[in-house]
């Protein structure tokens, strides 16, 4: 793990990382956009996951709902990754020493891959009724994304 420290130091020393860190307003603006992206991402995830659990929007087929929110899901995930990268560059060394950062950075690709493959496949094949497979996929999705969000919030306290 110590072999990563020079890379993290380099990230923080980049012009972008340094500029964000030195600006009195850039970090808060990026953080605000990051949180807006989180809200959109959370909304798109929850509306489909709740439907897959059999709660809410019961008149909409699961596959149709998942298809309708997919552009929002992908767009908000892109916003989160872009703004998260900028925030990381401004405090990379702090992140290096944060266990919460390592939990988040490990869970993000797992959650994204699960959501864009397994969960999407289950949702696409689903009909009107929640099944064991839709419920299981929704539960795994909620747990993974809650872990990402909780770890992200934890970074602020570490």
N, C-alpha and C positions, 0 to 999 in steps of 0.2 A: 504494500500500500504506500509506503514511503516513496516509492519510485514515481508516484503520481504528483507529488508536491511541486516539483519544478514546472510541470505542465500547468497546474493551478495558479502558480505564481505568474507564469507567462500570460495566462488568460487575463488575470487582473491587471497586468501591466500593458495590455493592448491599448491602443488609442481609444477604442470604444469603451472598454472597461474603465479606463482612467477618466474619460470624459463623463461617464454616467456617475461615477463615484464623486467627482469634484463638483458636479452641477447641483445647485440647491433645489432644483425643481425636476430634473430629468428622471431620477429614481422614482419619486412619487407618481409622476405621470405614467411611467412604464408600469409601475405596480398597479395603478388604477385600471389601466387597460388589461393587465393580467387578470385582475379580479373580475372585470366585466367578461372576459373570456371564460373564466371559471364559472361564472353564473350561467352563461349560455351553454357551456359544456355540461354542467350539472343538470340544467333543465332538460336538455335533449336526452341525456342518459336516463334521468329519472322518469320522464314521461313514458319512455319505451319500457324501462325496467318495471315500472309499476303496472303497465299494461300486461307485460309478460307474466307478472305475478297474479294477474286477474283483478287488479284494482284500477279503477279509473278508466275513462274512455272506452267502456265496454262495448259501445256500438261501433267502434272502429276495428277493423281487422288488424292484428298485430303486424303483419307484413306491410300493410299499407302505411301504418303509422311510422314504422321503422324507416321505410323508404322516404316518407315525407320529411322527416327530421334529419336525414343523413347529410344533406348539404350543410346544415347548421352544426352538426356534430363534427364534420371534417373541418369546416371553417373555424370553429371555436378551438378545436385541437391545434390547428395551425397557429392561431393567435397565441395560445398558451405556450407553445413551443418557442415561437419567436420572442415573445416578451420574457419568457422564463430564461432563455439563453442570454438575453441582454442583462437581466437582473443577476444571473450567475456571473457574468463577466465583471460586474461591478463589485462583487464580494466573493470571488472564487476561493480565496484562502480561508475565509470564514466557513464556506461550504465544505472545504476539504476536511475540516476538523469537526463537522457536524454530522452526527449519526443520522439525524433526520434527513439530511440531504442524501445520504447514501441509500436510505430506505426509499425515498421518493424517486431517485434517479434509477433505482433498480426496478421499482414497481411500475413506473410509467410505460416502458416498452411492453411489459407483460400485459398491463391493462389495455393499452392501445391495440396490441396484437389480438388479444382475446376479443375485444369489442368489435374490431373490424373484420374478424374472421369467424370465430366460433359463434359469438352472440348474433352476429349478422346472419349467419347461415341458419341458426335456429329460428330467428325472427322471420326470415324470408319463407321458411317452410311452414310457419305457424298459420293457423286459421283464426277463428274468432275466439276459441276457448284456450285458456291457459292450461298447459299440460305440465307433466313432471319435468320435461326437458326445458320448457320455457321458464319455469320457475327456477330451476337449477341455474340456468344461464344468467337469469336476472340477479339471483343471489350472489353468484360469483362476481358479476359486474359491479354490483353495489359494494361488495367487500373490497375489491381491487381499487376502485376509484375513491372510496372513502379513505383507504390507506394512503393513496397519493395526496389527497386533500389534507388529511390530518398531518402527514409528514411535512407537507409544504407549510402548514401553519406552524408546526413545531420548529421549523427552521428559524422563524422570526423570534422565537424565544430562546434559541441556543446561541 
